[in-house]
Amino acid sequence: MVAPALEDLRIASHVAVFDGLKPDVINCLLAPATVLTLKHGDCLYRQGDLAASLYIVIAGWMKLYRITLSGDEAIIHVLTKGESLPEAAALTRARYAATAEAISKVRILQIPADYLVRCIRETPDIAIAMIASSSRRTQRLVQEIEHLKAQTGLQRVAEFLASLCPPGAGPHTITLPYHKTLIAGHLGLKPESLSRAFAKLRSIGVNIHDSKVIVREVAKLKCLATAERVAVSPALTQEH
């Protein structure tokens, strides 16, 4: 562990869990922060471990997952730069409900839980900000569950790729942020279903070559993701 750089602190100060807090309060919260580096496959913590810190991703990608009764991984979320790992456990010193594992080289900023609790006692506004952040996180999880129930696998893949595209109509060349197997798990698909979805997307100008994706028209991806059939063949949305 090392002291955070100025850029680390800048990224951490804009994390959603600190929304609405005054700069001096945020600076106080970050005062004891340290940074650790993980390599691909390293676990930050495991399901069932006692929570000891609040963590903020400074660079790289992390996955949160649980092990099912059958021994499979159930991916809950994939996090990247500027996102905090679930803060509720740190506040209550509960046990983590999931395992956090690096899926690339990762820089993580950590704030000790006991220090965080002391700050909250002195400045109750911190607790309000964190409760609001937890509420927004819950709403996002509800939306993700809704998508899993209401969208086809193809629509989920289209929405995921559209979210990676920069502003503008296209064409765009984007890079898949992590391995296709993990993308499939994140979207609630089997790897073979993801491959079939990629193949179907060729008809609307989306071509995947290893980790590179060429998107000719982002609007067609977005239309497909929202179940609008504008300029999209009806046969495209049929699952096999």
C-alpha positions, 0 to 999 in steps of 0.5 A, a space after each residue: 500500500 502507498 499514499 495516493 497521488 493527486 490524480 487518485 484523490 481527484 478521481 476518488 473525490 468525484 465518486 457517487 458516494 460523495 455526491 453533495 458533500 462539501 470539498 472540505 468534508 471529502 478531503 477529510 474523508 480521504 485524509 487516511 486513504 491508501 492505494 493498493 494495486 491488484 493484478 488480474 485474478 487477485 481478490 480484494 475480499 471474499 464473500 463472507 469476509 468481515 468488512 474493514 474498508 470502503 474501496 474506490 476503483 481508481 483504474 482498471 476493472 473489478 467484478 463482484 460475484 457470488 458462488 451459487 449452490 451448484 458452485 457456479 459464479 453469479 456475476 452481480 456487477 462489473 466496476 471500473 474507474 470512479 465507482 465504489 464497492 458496496 459501502 453499506 457493509 463497511 458502515 455496519 462492519 458486516 460481512 461482504 455478500 460477494 467476492 470482489 476480484 480484479 479482472 485487469 490490473 487495478 488501482 484501488 483506494 481504500 478508507 478504513 471503516 472505523 475512520 469512516 464511522 468516526 467521520 459520520 458521527 462528526 458530520 451526519 451529512 456523510 451518512 445522508 450522502 451514502 444512504 442516497 448512493 445506496 438507494 441509487 445502487 439499489 435502483 440500478 440493480 432493480 433495472 438490471 433485473 428488469 432487463 434480464 426479465 424483459 429483454 432478450 439476450 440479443 437486446 442486452 448485448 446491443 445495449 452493452 455495446 451501445 454503452 461502450 460507444 463514444 458520442 456520435 452516430 458512428 462508425 466507431 471502433 471500440 474495444 471490449 473492456 474484458 473477456 467475452 466469457 465475463 461479458 456473457 456472465 455479466 449479461 446473464 448469458 451463456 458464452 455460446 448465446 453471446 457468440 450467437 448474438 454477436 453473429 446476428 448483429 452483423 446484419 445491422 453493421 456490427 462486426 466483432 474481431 477478437 476484442 475489437 468491435 466496429 459499429 457502423 450506426 449506434 442508433 440501430 444498436 440503441 433501437 434494438 436494445 429498446 425493442 424499437 424495430 426501426 431499420 431492424 429486421 424483425 427476424 433479428 430479435 428472435 431467439 434460437 
